């Protein structure tokens, strides 16, 4: 899906719906990072995934619930990361 297609899907959506997509995407990525941390092959790899998880948590907390532009930007970033991890994991 092209970036403009992902942005357009929010064009007429209420901000509350945009926030719901933001929160759900963050939750999915959190689960992915936790799975990767739990199944890491060594402590350094586990710590790396855990740092990414903490960075995600901090980013989610920093975005104001009414800031559509930031909500959409983070949602797109996290969707891309989920897709990348899915491709890597197969």
N, C-alpha and C positions, 0 to 999 in steps of 0.2 A: 504494500500500500504506500503510495507516495505521500510525502509530508503534507502537501496541500489537501489531499483526501482526508488525512487524519485530522487536520485543522478544521476542514469544512464540516466534519461530522459534529462539531461542537457549535457551529455557527448559530443555530437556533435553539440550542439546549440551554435550559436555565443553569445558572451558576451552580446551584446545588447538584445538578446532574454531572456537571463538569467535575466538581469536587468528588462525587462518588466514584467516577472513573479514575481520578487521581489516586484516591485512597485504595481502591481495588487493585490497581496496577502496582502500587507500593506493597500491598499485602502479598500479591503473587511473587514479586521479586524478593521480598523478605523470605518467603517459603523456599524459594530457589536457593538463595544464599545460605539459609540454614541447612538445607539438604547437602549442599556442597561442603559446608563446614563440617557437618557430621560425618561425611564420607571422605574427608580429606586423607591423603596418603601419609601426611606427616604434620607435625605441630605448626610448622611455618606456613604451610598451605592453609591449614585450619584458621590460623590467626589472620591471614590475608582475607579470607572470606568473611571472618567476623568483623574486621575493620570496614569492609564494604557494607556490611549490614548496619554497623553503627553510623557510617556516613549517610546511608539511605534514611535511617531514622532521623538523624539531625536535619537532613534536607527536607524531609516531610514536615517536621515540626516548624521549620523556618518559613514555609510558604503560607502567606495569609489566605484564609479560606475564601476570601472575596476577590483575590487577584487572578482573574481568568487567564491572563497571559502566562503567568508563572505556572498555574495549574496545568495548562495545556502543554507548555514547554517541558515540564517535568514528566508528565504522562507520556509524551512522545519519546523522551530520552529513556525512560524506564521500559517502554514497550520495545524499543530498539535493543536494549540490553537483554531483555527476556528472549527476543528472537535470536540474538547472537549466542546466548548461552544454550538455547535449544539446538542451534546448528552445531555448536561445539560438542554437546553431549549426545547428539544424534537422536 
